[in-house]
Amino acid sequence: MPNILNDPATIMFKTFEKYPHVGTNGGTAAGLVGSYDTVASRILDFVDIGVETFMLQFSPFARELDRFAAEVIPRVKRLQPVI
C-alpha cells in the first residue's frame, strides 16, 4: 500500500507539480476525491492506519454533506469488516 499521507498520485500533489505557485490549505492532500467508491476506500485506508476522526469540508455545505452521507457513508459501512 502506498503511503497515503503523502501519496504523489493525489490531486493536490499533482497540482503542485503542475502549478508550484498555487497555494492550498492541503484539503485535497488526503485524496478524498473521486468516485464514491474511491472516497470510501481512501477513508478505510486511513482507518487501517489508525485515523479515527476526519475533519471534512463541503461546498456548498448542506447539499454536499447530504450527498456524502447518502453515498459515501453507506459504502464505508459495507466495506468495513465487522469488528
Residue pairs with C-beta under 8 A, 6 or more apart in sequence:
1 45
2 9
4 30
4 31
4 42
4 45
4 46
4 49
6 13
6 29
7 13
7 31
8 14
9 31
10 28
10 29
10 30
10 31
10 33
11 28
11 31
11 33
12 24
12 26
12 27
12 28
12 29
13 29
15 22
15 24
15 28
16 22
16 24
27 57
30 42
30 46
31 42
32 39
32 42
32 43
32 56
33 39
34 42
36 71
36 72
36 75
37 75
39 72
39 75
40 72
40 75
40 76
40 79
41 79
43 54
43 72
43 76
44 76
44 79
44 80
46 54
47 80
56 68
58 64
58 65
58 68
